[in-house]
Amino acid sequence: MEALVWETAEELDKKVAEHLRNIRKRRQISQRSLADLSGVSYGSVKRFETTGQISLLSLTKLAMALGLADELRDLFSQVPYQDIQEVINENRERTGGLSRQ
């Protein structure tokens, strides 16, 4: 059974931007300083924090500049299985589709 999604992709993007903005402010880093530290343009940082729109590469650079590379790297690492078929599929993928004898 699939979980119901109560937010749009755009709303989720804005939440991610809000979280990153809060971390930036908590660490007392200005948008311009974050741009300089990350190599992402000031305009992109400002747009991201306002709209949630940014490229994955730029998001990665921002996360790295804020010391959040581990959190980004682990983003999808703890995803629970939806059903037994996913477990079977993952096992087949790991073994190259060969069954054990």
ROLO-182603 format. One record per atom (N, C-alpha, C): atom name; residue number from 1; x, y negated, z. Coordinates in steps of 0.05 Angstrom, whole numbers. Last residue first. Example, Ala and Ser with C-alpha at 12.3 -4.5 7.8 and 13.67 -1.06 7.14 Angstrom:
["N",2,[257,45,142]]
["CA",2,[273,21,143]]
["C",2,[258,-1,157]]
["N",1,[264,114,156]]
["CA",1,[246,90,156]]
["C",1,[264,66,156]]
***
This chain:
["N",101,[452,443,-100]]
["CA",101,[446,472,-101]]
["C",101,[458,486,-77]]
["N",100,[420,381,-113]]
["CA",100,[440,397,-98]]
["C",100,[432,426,-99]]
["N",99,[411,350,-176]]
["CA",99,[400,362,-152]]
["C",99,[422,379,-139]]
["N",98,[432,288,-203]]
["CA",98,[437,317,-200]]
["C",98,[424,327,-174]]
["N",97,[429,234,-206]]
["CA",97,[406,250,-217]]
["C",97,[410,279,-214]]
["N",96,[470,212,-179]]
["CA",96,[472,213,-208]]
["C",96,[450,230,-221]]
["N",95,[465,205,-127]]
["CA",95,[477,230,-135]]
["C",95,[478,233,-165]]
["N",94,[440,156,-124]]
["CA",94,[466,159,-111]]
["C",94,[480,184,-121]]
["N",93,[391,166,-149]]
["CA",93,[409,146,-160]]
["C",93,[437,150,-150]]
["N",92,[368,203,-114]]
["CA",92,[374,211,-142]]
["C",92,[395,192,-155]]
["N",91,[361,169,-70]]
["CA",91,[378,192,-68]]
["C",91,[387,202,-96]]
["N",90,[324,133,-91]]
["CA",90,[350,123,-83]]
["C",90,[370,147,-81]]
["N",89,[280,168,-100]]
["CA",89,[292,153,-122]]
["C",89,[320,144,-115]]
["N",88,[268,184,-47]]
["CA",88,[276,204,-67]]
["C",88,[290,190,-91]]
["N",87,[254,135,-26]]
["CA",87,[276,150,-14]]
["C",87,[287,170,-34]]
["N",86,[210,122,-57]]
["CA",86,[233,105,-58]]
["C",86,[258,119,-46]]
["N",85,[174,162,-41]]
["CA",85,[184,162,-68]]
["C",85,[209,144,-71]]
["N",84,[158,148,10]]
["CA",84,[178,170,7]]
["C",84,[190,171,-21]]
["N",83,[156,75,12]]
["CA",83,[144,102,13]]
["C",83,[166,123,8]]
["N",82,[185,31,22]]
["CA",82,[156,28,20]]
["C",82,[142,55,22]]
["N",81,[240,23,67]]
["CA",81,[228,38,45]]
["C",81,[198,33,45]]
["N",80,[263,-43,86]]
["CA",80,[252,-17,92]]
["C",80,[240,-3,67]]
["N",79,[322,-77,74]]
["CA",79,[295,-74,65]]
["C",79,[285,-46,71]]
["N",78,[372,-98,87]]
["CA",78,[357,-84,108]]
["C",78,[327,-81,100]]
["N",77,[394,-127,44]]
["CA",77,[407,-102,53]]
["C",77,[391,-86,73]]
["N",76,[382,-175,22]]
["CA",76,[364,-152,15]]
["C",76,[375,-126,25]]
["N",75,[421,-210,48]]
["CA",75,[393,-217,43]]
["C",75,[374,-194,38]]
["N",74,[474,-207,58]]
["CA",74,[457,-187,71]]
["C",74,[427,-191,65]]
["N",73,[494,-252,32]]
["CA",73,[502,-225,23]]
["C",73,[484,-203,34]]
["N",72,[473,-292,64]]
["CA",72,[464,-289,37]]
["C",72,[470,-261,26]]
["N",71,[500,-282,112]]
["CA",71,[471,-281,112]]
["C",71,[460,-278,84]]
["N",70,[553,-289,95]]
["CA",70,[544,-263,105]]
["C",70,[514,-261,104]]
["N",69,[554,-344,81]]
["CA",69,[558,-324,61]]
["C",69,[548,-297,70]]
["N",68,[549,-390,111]]
["CA",68,[527,-372,111]]
["C",68,[529,-350,90]]
["N",67,[580,-436,114]]
["CA",67,[588,-413,129]]
["C",67,[566,-392,131]]
["N",66,[567,-477,81]]
["CA",66,[556,-478,108]]
["C",66,[563,-454,125]]
["N",65,[591,-460,35]]
["CA",65,[601,-484,47]]
["C",65,[591,-488,75]]
["N",64,[558,-416,23]]
["CA",64,[587,-412,30]]
["C",64,[598,-436,44]]
["N",63,[510,-442,11]]
["CA",63,[512,-423,33]]
["C",63,[540,-419,42]]
["N",62,[527,-470,-35]]
["CA",62,[517,-484,-11]]
["C",62,[519,-467,13]]
["N",61,[539,-427,-70]]
["CA",61,[559,-446,-62]]
["C",61,[552,-462,-37]]
["N",60,[488,-404,-74]]
["CA",60,[510,-389,-62]]
["C",60,[532,-407,-53]]
["N",59,[461,-445,-100]]
["CA",59,[452,-436,-73]]
["C",59,[474,-421,-59]]
["N",58,[489,-444,-149]]
["CA",58,[491,-467,-131]]
["C",58,[482,-461,-103]]
["N",57,[473,-393,-167]]
["CA",57,[501,-399,-163]]
["C",57,[505,-423,-144]]
["N",56,[418,-399,-172]]
["CA",56,[428,-380,-152]]
["C",56,[457,-386,-147]]
["N",55,[397,-468,-176]]
["CA",55,[406,-443,-188]]
["C",55,[417,-425,-166]]
["N",54,[337,-495,-148]]
["CA",54,[366,-494,-150]]
["C",54,[374,-468,-164]]
["N",53,[284,-525,-115]]
["CA",53,[294,-516,-141]]
["C",53,[324,-518,-142]]
["N",52,[262,-548,-71]]
["CA",52,[268,-520,-69]]
["C",52,[280,-508,-95]]
["N",51,[252,-603,-69]]
["CA",51,[234,-586,-85]]
["C",51,[238,-556,-81]]
["N",50,[289,-626,-32]]
["CA",50,[263,-638,-37]]
["C",50,[243,-618,-49]]
["N",49,[335,-596,-33]]
["CA",49,[322,-601,-7]]
["C",49,[294,-613,-10]]
["N",48,[345,-598,-88]]
["CA",48,[340,-572,-75]]
["C",48,[325,-577,-49]]
["N",47,[356,-652,-96]]
["CA",47,[333,-640,-109]]
["C",47,[325,-614,-95]]
["N",46,[404,-657,-66]]
["CA",46,[380,-673,-59]]
["C",46,[355,-661,-71]]
["N",45,[437,-621,-94]]
["CA",45,[432,-617,-65]]
["C",45,[406,-632,-57]]
["N",44,[437,-646,-144]]
["CA",44,[426,-618,-141]]
["C",44,[420,-612,-112]]
["N",43,[461,-695,-133]]
["CA",43,[434,-694,-143]]
["C",43,[421,-667,-140]]
["N",42,[513,-677,-118]]
["CA",42,[496,-690,-98]]
["C",42,[466,-690,-107]]
["N",41,[532,-613,-145]]
["CA",41,[527,-642,-148]]
["C",41,[509,-652,-126]]
["N",40,[575,-570,-110]]
["CA",40,[548,-574,-122]]
["C",40,[543,-604,-124]]
["N",39,[619,-564,-81]]
["CA",39,[623,-567,-110]]
["C",39,[597,-568,-125]]
["N",38,[617,-562,-25]]
["CA",38,[608,-539,-41]]
["C",38,[615,-540,-71]]
["N",37,[636,-610,-5]]
["CA",37,[646,-585,6]]
["C",37,[640,-561,-13]]
["N",36,[604,-647,-34]]
["CA",36,[633,-647,-37]]
["C",36,[645,-621,-28]]
["N",35,[553,-634,-15]]
["CA",35,[559,-633,-44]]
["C",35,[589,-631,-48]]
["N",34,[560,-645,39]]
["CA",34,[555,-617,30]]
["C",34,[560,-614,1]]
["N",33,[566,-700,35]]
["CA",33,[588,-684,45]]
["C",33,[585,-654,37]]
["N",32,[515,-714,17]]
["CA",32,[538,-720,0]]
["C",32,[562,-703,9]]
["N",31,[483,-698,60]]
["CA",31,[479,-685,34]]
["C",31,[504,-690,16]]
["N",30,[524,-690,119]]
["CA",30,[507,-705,101]]
["C",30,[503,-690,75]]
["N",29,[522,-652,176]]
["CA",29,[534,-654,150]]
["C",29,[515,-669,132]]
["N",28,[508,-632,228]]
["CA",28,[514,-660,223]]
["C",28,[531,-664,198]]
["N",27,[487,-584,237]]
["CA",27,[516,-585,236]]
["C",27,[527,-613,230]]
["N",26,[434,-596,231]]
["CA",26,[443,-587,257]]
["C",26,[474,-589,259]]
["N",25,[433,-607,176]]
["CA",25,[429,-629,195]]
["C",25,[439,-621,223]]
["N",24,[441,-555,156]]
["CA",24,[459,-577,148]]
["C",24,[458,-599,169]]
["N",23,[397,-528,178]]
["CA",23,[424,-520,185]]
["C",23,[444,-542,179]]
["N",22,[356,-556,150]]
["CA",22,[358,-556,180]]
["C",22,[385,-548,190]]
["N",21,[368,-541,97]]
["CA",21,[369,-570,106]]
["C",21,[372,-572,136]]
["N",20,[357,-487,100]]
["CA",20,[384,-495,94]]
["C",20,[388,-525,103]]
["N",19,[302,-489,110]]
["CA",19,[320,-475,129]]
["C",19,[348,-485,125]]
["N",18,[284,-516,64]]
["CA",18,[280,-528,91]]
["C",18,[299,-515,112]]
["N",17,[296,-478,25]]
["CA",17,[309,-505,24]]
["C",17,[307,-518,52]]
["N",16,[261,-438,40]]
["CA",16,[289,-433,40]]
["C",16,[305,-459,41]]
["N",15,[213,-466,32]]
["CA",15,[220,-457,58]]
["C",15,[249,-451,61]]
["N",14,[214,-473,-24]]
["CA",14,[215,-497,-6]]
["C",14,[222,-489,22]]
["N",13,[210,-420,-40]]
["CA",13,[234,-435,-47]]
["C",13,[237,-459,-28]]
["N",12,[157,-410,-23]]
["CA",12,[179,-395,-11]]
["C",12,[206,-409,-16]]
["N",11,[130,-444,-57]]
["CA",11,[128,-448,-28]]
["C",11,[151,-434,-14]]
["N",10,[141,-420,-106]]
["CA",10,[150,-447,-101]]
["C",10,[150,-454,-71]]
["N",9,[116,-371,-101]]
["CA",9,[145,-372,-104]]
["C",9,[156,-399,-98]]
["N",8,[64,-379,-51]]
["CA",8,[74,-377,-78]]
["C",8,[105,-377,-78]]
["N",7,[38,-336,0]]
["CA",7,[51,-360,-9]]
["C",7,[61,-357,-37]]
["N",6,[19,-288,15]]
["CA",6,[2,-311,21]]
["C",6,[15,-337,13]]
["N",5,[13,-224,-8]]
["CA",5,[30,-248,-8]]
["C",5,[13,-272,-5]]
["N",4,[1,-162,24]]
["CA",4,[-10,-186,11]]
["C",4,[10,-209,13]]
["N",3,[38,-103,10]]
["CA",3,[31,-125,28]]
["C",3,[20,-149,12]]
["N",2,[12,-43,-18]]
["CA",2,[28,-67,-20]]
["C",2,[19,-88,-1]]
["N",1,[17,24,0]]
["CA",1,[0,0,0]]
["C",1,[18,-25,0]]
***
